[in-house]
Amino acid sequence: MLIRTLRALRALRERDDERGVALAAVIGLGAVLMIVLSLVVATATSGATKAANDDDYNKAMAAAYAGLSDYQGRLAADNSYVNYGVRTAFSSTSTYSLDSTNKAFGTALGGTWAPVVGSTDQFFRYEVDNSDYANTGKVRLRVTGKADTATRTLVVDLRGDGFVNYLYFTNYESQDPSLTGETVTGGSARCTSAHRNDSNWNQTTSCNAVQFASGDTLDGPVRTNDVITACGATFNSTVQDTGAAGFFYTSKETAISSACRTSTKFNGGPITTAGTLPMPSTNANMKQEARTDIPDKVAKPGCVYTGPTSITFLAGGKMRVVSPWTKKTQLTGATNGTITGGSTNDALCGSVSALGGSGAVIPTLPSNLVYVQTVPSVSGDPNYWAANTTPSGTVNGTVTSGSPVYCQQNVKSGSGSNATTTSDYGNGLGYPKNNEFTGSLGDSGYYGCRNGDVFVSGSFGGQMTLAAENFVYVTGSIVYQNGRSSDDMLGIVGQKAVSIYNPISCSSGTSSACSTSNGSSANLAATTNIEVDAAIASNLGTFNVQNGAFGANLGTLTIYGSIAQQFRGSVRTSYSGGSSWSTGYAKVYSYDRRLKTSAPPKFLQPVSTTYGVTTETESATAYRADGTPTGK
């Protein structure tokens, strides 16, 4: 072909005219067109391949998000699902049970992938890192999506919608009738607790709601399973309840007035409606964190103390613990949960001899939990004490041994002719104080000598949760010794109440009730301007000021952290009449925003919750399409 073309060109040159030049131009143009056409075809083919690859690339990420949704759904249906998974390089420090039916745990199940619902060419698998869940409530998930030969990997941190997500959370907006003794309107029977938008709420028989009032400032998110009650308060963040948005009362009988609407400030936006966040019926599962015989569930056991216990936080991240009834500080038990054995861990929890004397000085537990239990009544329990027996020796320099001395003190439990001089509520740690008015003591009783109560104060350093089977009494300020921006983080859980300690004497009233007239009561251990830096919770009871309706004006109660409670608690009461006065504390509550992404170790969790993403990033691809790890 080339030879013929050259001959033709030579022949044209031999002719003395322009026809040869024209033919050469045509041939050259054709060659150029062929080259361009070839480029167009090649480009189109390459573009089609790239488009297909891009489509698979995008579909692989969509599959990864489908895997994330699948895992979130499983957690929402069963909070314990955080304990399921398989160990990989990503989760080498985690502890698991295996769900063999879940193909998304494919790395230990023959390289399986779970299909995306509704798709035939998209799949996912995931790995769970639950090593930090007990401490912070956070679980890390690495999920890989696949479409054809393309794979992409997403790493997210998930955290449940827990109580610490809110500065102030309540189940009921009314007070705990077992502590207040509140009766039905116009009668003597005990009032009943009911949510104010429930069908069983009754104006006559239901307990009155506690009101957010003028001077109350809440600088953080607020949520209730009830209906918000406010007049003159300031809310600087979001407010959620279970009523219609904006539907709230000044009292259980009356919808909010225009004056209250004007004076109540919702700076974070109007009230919005949310579902319920259920409180657990017990905090006994926290006690299990002191067991040494279930390493698959409790990798790092904490400490258990028995009976009334005093804890004072000291400088340098230490604490002094006085707990005379304690025999064993860590536990073992049968499979049904009954405690059958125990041991001592002197280095972590303090020696029994020091706990029963002037106190054991030990470091605050590192990322762990202290649980204070009531003296067990089951004879096989290692911390059991027989009836009519008490610890021996001098306890904290205040009370000598022996029954009934240890469980009785001379107190004034009435007034005037109704006064009595002995009480069986002396707990051996100096509570109640001499001449302290204890009244009817509520249904639960104050200062029971065998109760699981803890008395706490001081400068806290470290990361720890302190829980009590009965009451937590805050006997003085608790502040983070390294500052609010440090790593210090404390959780406080009192099953029946967390109370700011406020003992009173009473000069008029009855044996069961002190008069509320001005000057009829006085504070015996008045601590003004208390600050508590902690996440606080009471799953069955309340956060309040003990005897908040009596005594003097004590200034300001500053909370830095969060509060979650079954019932609203009162911290201040205002009176008017011949003269106006108030008792207790004004509120200044500020949210510790670190609690949005973390939590005190082993803190109280809701019965059920949803899990949201706190951090999200695409990582290097973890697996190839054939299921083999990339090694990245």
C-alpha positions as CSV (number, residue, x, y, z in Angstrom):
1,M,0.0,0.0,0.0
2,L,2.7,2.4,1.0
3,I,4.7,1.6,-2.3
4,R,1.7,2.2,-4.4
5,T,1.1,5.5,-2.7
6,L,4.7,6.7,-3.3
7,R,4.5,5.7,-7.0
8,A,1.3,7.7,-7.3
9,L,2.9,10.7,-5.8
10,R,5.9,10.4,-8.1
11,A,3.6,10.2,-11.1
12,L,1.8,13.3,-10.0
13,R,5.0,15.2,-9.6
14,E,5.9,14.2,-13.1
15,R,2.8,16.1,-14.3
16,D,3.2,19.8,-14.4
17,D,-0.2,20.6,-12.8
18,E,-1.8,21.0,-9.3
19,R,-3.6,17.6,-9.1
20,G,-0.8,15.8,-7.2
21,V,-0.8,18.5,-4.5
22,A,-4.5,18.1,-3.9
23,L,-4.3,14.4,-3.5
24,A,-1.6,14.6,-0.9
25,A,-3.6,17.1,1.1
26,V,-6.6,14.7,1.1
27,I,-4.6,11.8,2.2
28,G,-3.0,13.8,5.0
29,L,-6.3,15.0,6.3
30,G,-7.7,11.5,6.3
31,A,-4.8,10.3,8.4
32,V,-5.4,13.1,10.9
33,L,-9.1,12.2,11.1
34,M,-8.3,8.5,11.7
35,I,-6.0,9.5,14.6
36,V,-8.7,11.8,16.1
37,L,-11.3,9.1,15.7
38,S,-9.0,6.6,17.5
39,L,-8.5,9.0,20.4
40,V,-12.3,9.6,20.6
41,V,-12.9,5.9,20.8
42,A,-10.2,5.3,23.4
43,T,-11.4,8.2,25.5
44,A,-15.1,7.0,25.4
45,T,-14.0,3.5,26.4
46,S,-11.9,4.8,29.2
47,G,-14.7,7.1,30.4
48,A,-17.2,4.3,30.5
49,T,-14.8,2.3,32.6
50,K,-14.1,5.2,34.9
51,A,-17.9,5.9,35.3
52,A,-18.4,2.3,36.2
53,N,-15.6,2.4,38.8
54,D,-16.9,5.7,40.2
55,D,-20.3,4.2,40.6
56,D,-18.9,1.2,42.5
57,Y,-16.8,3.5,44.6
58,N,-19.8,5.5,45.6
59,K,-22.0,2.4,46.2
60,A,-19.3,0.9,48.4
61,M,-19.5,3.9,50.7
62,A,-23.3,3.7,50.7
63,A,-23.0,0.1,51.7
64,A,-20.7,1.1,54.6
65,Y,-23.4,3.5,55.8
66,A,-26.0,0.8,55.5
67,G,-23.8,-1.4,57.8
68,L,-23.6,1.5,60.3
69,S,-27.4,1.7,60.3
70,D,-27.7,-2.0,60.7
71,Y,-25.5,-2.0,63.8
72,Q,-27.3,1.1,65.3
73,G,-30.6,-0.7,64.9
74,R,-29.3,-3.8,66.7
75,L,-28.1,-1.7,69.6
76,A,-31.4,0.2,69.8
77,A,-33.2,-3.2,70.0
78,D,-30.8,-4.6,72.6
79,N,-28.3,-2.4,74.4
80,S,-26.3,-5.5,75.4
81,Y,-25.5,-6.0,71.7
82,V,-22.4,-3.9,72.3
83,N,-20.9,-7.1,73.8
84,Y,-21.1,-9.1,70.5
85,G,-18.4,-9.2,67.9
86,V,-15.2,-10.9,66.9
87,R,-11.6,-10.1,67.7
88,T,-9.6,-8.5,64.9
89,A,-6.5,-6.3,64.8
90,F,-8.9,-3.3,65.1
91,S,-10.5,-4.7,68.3
92,S,-7.7,-6.7,69.9
93,T,-8.4,-5.5,73.4
94,S,-12.2,-6.1,73.4
95,T,-14.2,-8.9,75.0
96,Y,-17.0,-10.5,73.1
97,S,-19.8,-13.0,72.8
98,L,-20.4,-14.3,69.3
99,D,-23.6,-13.9,67.3
100,S,-23.1,-16.6,64.6
101,T,-26.2,-15.5,62.8
102,N,-24.9,-12.0,61.9
103,K,-23.0,-12.2,58.7
104,A,-21.6,-8.7,59.2
105,F,-19.1,-10.2,61.7
106,G,-17.6,-11.9,58.6
107,T,-14.0,-12.0,59.6
108,A,-14.5,-15.0,61.8
109,L,-17.3,-16.6,59.8
110,G,-15.6,-17.7,56.6
111,G,-15.2,-14.3,55.1
112,T,-18.9,-13.6,54.9
113,W,-20.5,-10.2,53.9
114,A,-24.0,-9.1,54.9
115,P,-26.1,-7.9,52.0
116,V,-27.6,-4.5,51.9
117,V,-31.4,-4.8,52.1
118,G,-32.9,-4.2,48.7
119,S,-29.6,-4.5,46.8
120,T,-28.0,-7.4,44.9
121,D,-24.5,-5.9,44.5
122,Q,-23.8,-4.1,47.8
123,F,-22.5,-5.7,51.0
124,F,-21.0,-4.8,54.3
125,R,-19.1,-6.1,57.3
126,Y,-18.1,-4.5,60.6
127,E,-15.8,-4.8,63.6
128,V,-16.6,-3.6,67.1
129,D,-14.2,-2.1,69.6
130,N,-16.0,-2.1,73.0
131,S,-12.9,-1.7,75.1
132,D,-13.8,1.8,76.3
133,Y,-17.6,1.2,76.7
134,A,-17.6,0.5,80.4
135,N,-15.6,3.7,81.1
136,T,-17.2,6.2,78.8
137,G,-20.3,4.6,77.2
138,K,-18.6,4.8,73.8
139,V,-18.3,2.0,71.3
140,R,-16.1,2.3,68.1
141,L,-17.2,0.7,64.9
142,R,-15.2,0.0,61.7
143,V,-17.5,-0.8,58.9
144,T,-16.4,-1.7,55.3
145,G,-18.8,-1.5,52.4
146,K,-18.4,-3.5,49.1
147,A,-19.7,-3.0,45.5
148,D,-18.3,-5.3,42.9
149,T,-14.5,-5.0,43.4
150,A,-14.6,-1.6,45.2
151,T,-14.4,-1.4,49.0
152,R,-14.4,1.6,51.3
153,T,-14.1,1.8,55.1
154,L,-15.8,4.1,57.7
155,V,-14.8,4.4,61.3
156,V,-17.3,6.0,63.8
157,D,-17.7,6.5,67.5
158,L,-21.2,5.7,68.8
159,R,-22.7,6.7,72.1
160,G,-26.1,6.0,73.6
161,D,-28.5,8.8,74.5
162,G,-27.7,8.6,78.2
163,F,-28.5,10.7,81.3
164,V,-25.2,12.6,81.1
165,N,-26.3,14.0,77.8
166,Y,-28.4,16.5,79.7
167,L,-27.7,19.0,82.4
168,Y,-31.0,18.3,84.0
169,F,-33.1,15.1,83.5
170,T,-36.1,14.0,85.4
171,N,-38.7,11.2,85.1
172,Y,-41.4,12.9,87.2
173,E,-41.6,16.7,87.7
174,S,-43.1,16.1,91.2
175,Q,-41.2,15.3,94.3
176,D,-40.7,11.8,95.9
177,P,-43.7,11.3,98.2
178,S,-41.9,8.7,100.2
179,L,-39.5,11.5,101.4
180,T,-41.8,14.5,101.5
181,G,-44.9,12.7,102.9
182,E,-47.0,14.7,100.5
183,T,-50.8,13.9,100.7
184,V,-53.7,14.2,98.2
185,T,-55.5,17.5,98.0
186,G,-57.8,17.8,100.9
187,G,-57.0,14.4,102.4
188,S,-54.5,12.4,104.4
189,A,-53.6,9.7,102.0
190,R,-50.3,9.8,100.2
191,C,-50.3,11.4,96.8
192,T,-49.4,9.3,93.7
193,S,-46.7,10.0,91.2
194,A,-47.9,10.4,87.6
195,H,-46.7,12.1,84.5
196,R,-48.9,15.2,83.9
197,N,-49.9,14.2,80.3
198,D,-50.7,10.6,81.2
199,S,-54.2,9.2,81.4
200,N,-53.8,8.3,85.1
201,W,-52.9,11.9,86.2
202,N,-55.5,13.2,88.5
203,Q,-55.7,16.8,89.8
204,T,-56.7,15.7,93.3
205,T,-54.6,12.6,93.9
206,S,-51.4,13.2,91.9
207,C,-48.4,14.9,93.5
208,N,-47.7,18.6,92.8
209,A,-45.0,19.5,90.3
210,V,-41.9,21.4,91.3
211,Q,-41.5,24.7,89.4
212,F,-38.5,26.2,87.8
213,A,-38.8,29.7,89.3
214,S,-37.3,33.1,88.9
215,G,-33.6,33.2,89.6
216,D,-33.1,29.6,88.3
217,T,-30.6,29.5,85.4
218,L,-29.9,26.3,83.6
219,D,-27.0,26.5,81.2
220,G,-27.3,23.2,79.4
221,P,-29.8,20.9,77.8
222,V,-32.9,20.0,79.9
223,R,-35.2,17.0,79.4
224,T,-38.0,15.3,81.2
225,N,-40.3,12.3,80.7
226,D,-43.0,14.6,82.2
227,V,-44.2,18.1,81.3
228,I,-42.0,21.1,82.1
229,T,-43.2,23.4,84.9
230,A,-41.7,26.9,84.9
231,C,-42.3,30.6,85.7
232,G,-39.5,33.1,85.4
233,A,-36.6,30.7,84.9
234,T,-33.9,31.0,82.2
235,F,-33.1,28.1,80.0
236,N,-29.9,28.7,77.9
237,S,-30.0,25.5,75.9
238,T,-32.5,23.0,74.5
239,V,-35.6,21.9,76.5
240,Q,-37.5,18.7,75.8
241,D,-40.5,17.1,77.4
242,T,-43.2,14.6,76.4
243,G,-46.1,17.1,76.2
244,A,-47.1,19.1,73.2
245,A,-44.3,21.6,72.3
246,G,-44.7,24.6,74.5
247,F,-47.3,23.0,76.8
248,F,-46.4,23.5,80.4
249,Y,-47.9,24.7,83.7
250,T,-47.3,26.9,86.6
251,S,-49.1,24.4,88.9
252,K,-50.9,21.2,88.3
253,E,-54.2,23.0,88.0
254,T,-53.3,26.0,85.8
255,A,-51.8,26.5,82.4
256,I,-48.9,28.9,82.3
257,S,-50.0,32.5,82.6
258,S,-49.0,35.3,80.2
259,A,-46.8,36.8,82.9
260,C,-44.9,33.5,83.3
261,R,-44.6,33.2,79.6
262,T,-43.0,36.6,79.4
263,S,-40.6,36.1,82.3
264,T,-39.6,32.5,81.4
265,K,-36.7,32.6,78.9
266,F,-36.1,29.8,76.4
267,N,-32.8,31.0,74.9
268,G,-32.1,27.7,73.3
269,G,-35.4,27.7,71.4
270,P,-39.0,26.6,72.3
271,I,-39.8,23.4,74.1
272,T,-39.7,20.4,71.8
273,T,-41.3,17.0,72.2
274,A,-39.2,13.9,72.8
275,G,-39.8,10.3,73.8
276,T,-39.2,8.8,77.2
277,L,-35.7,7.8,78.5
278,P,-36.5,5.1,81.1
279,M,-34.7,5.0,84.5
280,P,-33.4,1.6,85.7
281,S,-35.3,0.1,88.6
282,T,-32.1,-0.7,90.5
283,N,-28.4,0.2,90.5
284,A,-27.5,-3.3,91.7
285,N,-25.7,-4.0,88.4
286,M,-23.1,-1.4,89.5
287,K,-22.3,-3.6,92.5
288,Q,-21.4,-6.4,90.1
289,E,-18.4,-4.2,89.0
290,A,-16.6,-5.3,92.2
291,R,-16.8,-9.0,91.2
292,T,-13.5,-10.8,90.4
293,D,-15.0,-14.0,89.0
294,I,-16.6,-12.8,85.7
295,P,-13.6,-11.4,83.7
296,D,-15.6,-11.6,80.5
297,K,-18.0,-9.0,81.9
298,V,-15.9,-7.2,84.5
299,A,-12.3,-6.9,83.1
300,K,-11.3,-4.5,85.9
301,P,-13.1,-5.0,89.2
302,G,-13.7,-2.0,91.5
303,C,-14.3,-1.9,95.2
304,V,-17.4,-2.5,97.4
305,Y,-17.8,-1.1,100.9
306,T,-20.5,-2.2,103.4
307,G,-22.7,-0.1,105.6
308,P,-22.3,3.6,106.4
309,T,-19.2,4.8,104.7
310,S,-17.3,8.2,104.8
311,I,-15.2,9.2,101.8
312,T,-13.1,12.4,101.8
313,F,-11.3,13.3,98.6
314,L,-7.8,14.6,99.3
315,A,-5.0,16.4,97.4
316,G,-3.0,14.4,94.9
317,G,-5.8,12.3,93.6
318,K,-6.3,10.4,96.9
319,M,-9.2,9.7,99.2
320,R,-9.7,8.7,102.9
321,V,-12.3,5.9,103.3
322,V,-13.9,5.0,106.6
323,S,-16.2,1.9,106.4
324,P,-16.4,0.0,109.7
325,W,-18.8,-2.8,108.6
326,T,-16.7,-3.8,105.6
327,K,-15.2,-7.3,105.7
328,K,-14.4,-8.0,102.0
329,T,-13.8,-5.3,99.4
330,Q,-14.2,-7.5,96.2
331,L,-16.8,-10.2,95.6
332,T,-17.4,-13.5,93.9
333,G,-20.8,-15.0,93.2
334,A,-22.8,-17.9,91.7
335,T,-24.2,-17.7,88.2
336,N,-27.6,-16.5,89.5
337,G,-25.9,-13.4,90.9
338,T,-26.0,-14.3,94.6
339,I,-22.8,-13.3,96.3
340,T,-21.1,-16.3,97.9
341,G,-17.5,-15.2,98.4
342,G,-15.1,-12.3,98.5
343,S,-11.6,-11.1,99.0
344,T,-9.7,-8.1,100.0
345,N,-7.6,-5.9,97.7
346,D,-5.7,-3.7,100.1
347,A,-3.7,-1.8,97.4
348,L,-6.8,-0.8,95.5
349,C,-9.5,-0.6,98.2
350,G,-7.7,-0.2,101.5
351,S,-7.1,-2.7,104.3
352,V,-10.1,-3.8,106.5
353,S,-8.3,-2.7,109.6
354,A,-7.7,0.8,108.3
355,L,-11.3,1.0,107.0
356,G,-12.6,0.2,110.5
357,G,-10.4,2.7,112.2
358,S,-9.3,6.2,111.3
359,G,-9.6,5.4,107.6
360,A,-7.7,4.0,104.7
361,V,-5.9,6.6,102.5
362,I,-5.7,5.3,99.0
363,P,-5.6,6.7,95.4
364,T,-9.0,7.4,93.8
365,L,-9.9,4.3,91.8
366,P,-8.5,4.7,88.2
367,S,-11.3,4.6,85.7
368,N,-13.4,2.4,88.0
369,L,-16.3,2.3,90.4
370,V,-16.9,2.3,94.2
371,Y,-20.1,0.8,95.4
372,V,-21.5,1.2,99.0
373,Q,-24.0,-1.5,99.9
374,T,-26.4,-2.0,102.8
375,V,-25.2,-4.6,105.3
376,P,-26.3,-8.0,103.8
377,S,-29.0,-10.0,105.6
378,V,-28.0,-13.3,103.9
379,S,-25.8,-15.3,106.2
380,G,-23.7,-16.7,103.3
381,D,-22.6,-13.3,102.1
382,P,-19.0,-12.5,103.0
383,N,-20.1,-9.1,104.4
384,Y,-22.9,-10.5,106.5
385,W,-23.4,-9.4,110.1
386,A,-25.7,-11.2,112.5
387,A,-28.5,-9.3,114.2
388,N,-27.6,-7.3,117.3
389,T,-23.9,-7.4,116.4
390,T,-21.8,-4.3,115.5
391,P,-18.2,-3.4,114.6
392,S,-15.8,-3.2,117.6
393,G,-13.4,-0.5,118.6
394,T,-13.6,3.2,118.3
395,V,-15.0,4.3,114.9
396,N,-13.4,7.5,113.6
397,G,-12.8,8.7,117.1
398,T,-16.5,9.4,117.8
399,V,-18.4,6.3,119.0
400,T,-17.3,3.3,121.0
401,S,-18.3,-0.3,120.3
402,G,-21.1,-2.4,121.5
403,S,-24.8,-2.8,121.0
404,P,-26.9,-0.8,121.4
405,V,-24.4,2.1,121.8
406,Y,-23.2,1.8,118.2
407,C,-26.6,2.1,116.6
408,Q,-28.0,4.7,119.0
409,Q,-27.1,8.3,119.8
410,N,-28.7,11.0,122.0
411,V,-30.6,13.2,119.6
412,K,-33.6,15.5,119.8
413,S,-36.1,13.8,117.5
414,G,-39.0,16.0,118.5
415,S,-39.7,19.4,120.1
416,G,-41.1,20.7,123.3
417,S,-43.1,18.1,125.2
418,N,-42.8,15.7,122.2
419,A,-39.0,15.6,122.3
420,T,-37.3,12.2,122.8
421,T,-33.6,11.7,123.6
422,T,-32.6,8.4,121.9
423,S,-32.8,7.3,118.3
424,D,-31.9,4.0,116.6
425,Y,-30.6,5.9,113.6
426,G,-27.1,6.6,114.9
427,N,-24.7,5.2,112.3
428,G,-21.4,5.2,114.1
429,L,-19.8,7.9,111.9
430,G,-21.2,10.9,113.8
431,Y,-24.7,11.0,112.2
432,P,-27.1,12.3,113.3
433,K,-25.6,15.2,115.2
434,N,-26.5,15.9,118.8
435,N,-29.9,17.7,118.9
436,E,-30.5,17.0,115.2
437,F,-34.2,16.9,114.2
438,T,-34.9,13.9,112.2
439,G,-38.7,13.9,112.3
440,S,-40.5,10.9,110.8
441,L,-37.3,10.2,108.8
442,G,-39.3,9.5,105.6
443,D,-40.1,6.0,104.6
444,S,-36.5,5.1,104.1
445,G,-35.1,6.6,107.2
446,Y,-32.1,8.8,107.7
447,Y,-28.7,7.4,109.0
448,G,-29.7,3.8,109.5
449,C,-26.8,2.2,111.2
450,R,-26.7,-0.6,108.6
451,N,-27.7,1.4,105.5
452,G,-25.7,1.6,102.4
453,D,-25.1,5.4,102.8
454,V,-22.0,7.3,101.8
455,F,-20.9,10.7,103.2
456,V,-18.7,12.5,100.7
457,S,-16.8,15.8,100.2
458,G,-13.4,17.2,99.2
459,S,-11.2,18.0,96.2
460,F,-11.4,15.2,93.6
461,G,-8.7,14.2,91.2
462,G,-9.1,11.3,88.8
463,Q,-11.9,9.4,86.9
464,M,-14.2,7.4,89.1
465,T,-17.9,6.7,89.9
466,L,-19.2,6.5,93.5
467,A,-22.5,4.7,93.9
468,A,-24.6,3.9,97.0
469,E,-27.4,1.4,97.5
470,N,-29.2,3.9,99.7
471,F,-28.3,7.6,100.1
472,V,-25.4,9.8,99.1
473,Y,-24.9,12.8,101.4
474,V,-22.7,15.6,100.0
475,T,-21.3,17.0,103.3
476,G,-19.2,19.7,101.7
477,S,-18.1,21.0,98.3
478,I,-16.7,18.6,95.8
479,V,-14.5,20.3,93.2
480,Y,-12.1,19.1,90.5
481,Q,-8.7,19.7,92.0
482,N,-7.1,20.1,88.5
483,G,-9.8,22.4,87.2
484,R,-12.8,22.1,85.0
485,S,-10.7,21.7,81.8
486,S,-8.7,18.8,83.2
487,D,-9.3,15.1,82.9
488,D,-10.9,14.9,86.3
489,M,-14.4,13.4,86.0
490,L,-16.6,12.1,88.9
491,G,-19.9,10.2,88.9
492,I,-22.2,10.1,91.9
493,V,-25.2,7.7,92.0
494,G,-27.5,7.4,95.1
495,Q,-30.2,4.9,94.5
496,K,-32.7,6.5,96.9
497,A,-31.3,10.1,96.9
498,V,-28.3,12.3,96.5
499,S,-28.7,15.0,99.1
500,I,-26.8,18.1,100.0
501,Y,-26.2,17.6,103.8
502,N,-28.2,20.1,105.8
503,P,-29.0,18.9,109.4
504,I,-31.3,21.1,111.5
505,S,-32.4,21.6,115.0
506,C,-36.1,22.4,115.7
507,S,-37.6,24.6,118.4
508,S,-41.3,24.2,117.6
509,G,-43.5,21.8,115.9
510,T,-44.4,18.1,116.5
511,S,-42.4,15.0,117.0
512,S,-42.8,14.2,113.3
513,A,-42.8,17.7,111.7
514,C,-40.9,20.8,112.4
515,S,-42.7,24.1,112.1
516,T,-42.0,26.2,109.0
517,S,-42.4,29.5,110.8
518,N,-39.4,31.9,110.6
519,G,-36.9,31.1,113.3
520,S,-38.4,27.7,114.3
521,S,-35.4,25.8,112.9
522,A,-31.7,26.3,112.7
523,N,-28.9,24.8,110.6
524,L,-26.5,22.6,112.6
525,A,-23.8,22.3,110.0
526,A,-24.5,25.2,107.7
527,T,-22.3,25.2,104.6
528,T,-23.0,28.1,102.4
529,N,-22.3,28.4,98.7
530,I,-21.8,24.7,98.0
531,E,-20.2,23.6,94.7
532,V,-20.5,20.0,93.3
533,D,-18.5,19.1,90.2
534,A,-19.9,15.7,89.1
535,A,-22.4,13.8,87.0
536,I,-25.2,13.1,89.6
537,A,-27.9,10.5,89.3
538,S,-30.7,8.9,91.5
539,N,-32.5,6.1,89.7
540,L,-35.2,5.6,92.3
541,G,-35.2,8.9,94.1
542,T,-34.1,12.5,93.8
543,F,-31.4,15.1,94.0
544,N,-32.2,17.6,96.7
545,V,-31.1,19.6,99.7
546,Q,-31.8,17.8,103.0
547,N,-34.3,19.8,105.0
548,G,-34.4,22.4,102.2
549,A,-37.5,24.0,103.6
550,F,-35.9,24.7,107.0
551,G,-33.2,26.8,108.5
552,A,-31.6,29.8,106.8
553,N,-30.8,31.1,103.3
554,L,-27.5,29.2,102.5
555,G,-26.5,31.2,99.3
556,T,-25.9,29.4,96.0
557,L,-25.7,25.8,95.0
558,T,-23.4,25.5,92.0
559,I,-23.5,22.3,90.0
560,Y,-21.0,21.7,87.2
561,G,-21.8,18.4,85.4
562,S,-25.3,16.9,85.1
563,I,-28.3,15.8,87.2
564,A,-30.6,12.8,86.5
565,Q,-33.3,11.8,88.9
566,Q,-36.6,9.8,89.2
567,F,-38.2,12.8,91.0
568,R,-37.6,16.5,91.1
569,G,-35.9,17.6,94.3
570,S,-36.3,20.8,96.1
571,V,-33.2,22.9,97.0
572,R,-34.9,26.1,98.1
573,T,-38.2,27.2,99.7
574,S,-39.5,30.8,99.7
575,Y,-42.1,32.0,102.3
576,S,-44.2,35.2,102.6
577,G,-46.4,36.5,105.3
578,G,-45.6,38.9,108.0
579,S,-42.1,38.8,106.6
580,S,-40.6,37.2,103.6
581,W,-37.6,34.8,103.8
582,S,-36.2,31.8,102.0
583,T,-34.3,28.6,103.0
584,G,-31.8,26.5,101.2
585,Y,-29.9,27.4,98.0
586,A,-30.5,29.3,94.8
587,K,-29.5,27.3,91.7
588,V,-26.6,27.9,89.3
589,Y,-26.3,24.8,87.2
590,S,-23.8,24.5,84.3
591,Y,-23.4,21.6,82.0
592,D,-20.0,19.9,81.7
593,R,-19.9,19.7,77.9
594,R,-17.3,16.9,78.0
595,L,-20.2,14.7,79.0
596,K,-21.5,14.9,75.4
597,T,-18.7,12.6,74.2
598,S,-17.6,10.9,77.5
599,A,-19.0,9.8,80.8
600,P,-17.7,8.8,84.3
601,P,-16.6,5.2,84.3
602,K,-19.3,2.6,84.7
603,F,-22.0,5.3,85.2
604,L,-25.7,4.6,85.4
605,Q,-27.3,3.8,82.0
606,P,-30.9,4.0,80.8
607,V,-32.9,0.8,80.4
608,S,-33.0,1.4,76.6
609,T,-31.7,4.1,74.4
610,T,-30.7,5.0,70.8
611,Y,-27.1,5.3,69.7
612,G,-25.9,8.3,67.8
613,V,-22.6,9.1,66.0
614,T,-20.3,11.4,67.9
615,T,-17.3,11.2,65.4
616,E,-17.0,9.9,61.9
617,T,-14.2,9.6,59.4
618,E,-13.3,7.5,56.3
619,S,-10.2,5.4,56.9
620,A,-7.8,3.4,54.8
621,T,-9.7,0.5,53.3
622,A,-9.7,-2.4,55.8
623,Y,-10.7,-5.3,53.4
624,R,-10.4,-6.2,49.8
625,A,-13.5,-7.4,47.9
626,D,-12.4,-11.0,48.4
627,G,-12.5,-10.5,52.2
628,T,-8.8,-10.5,52.8
629,P,-7.4,-7.7,55.0
630,T,-5.4,-5.0,53.3
631,G,-3.0,-4.8,56.3
632,K,-3.7,-1.1,56.7
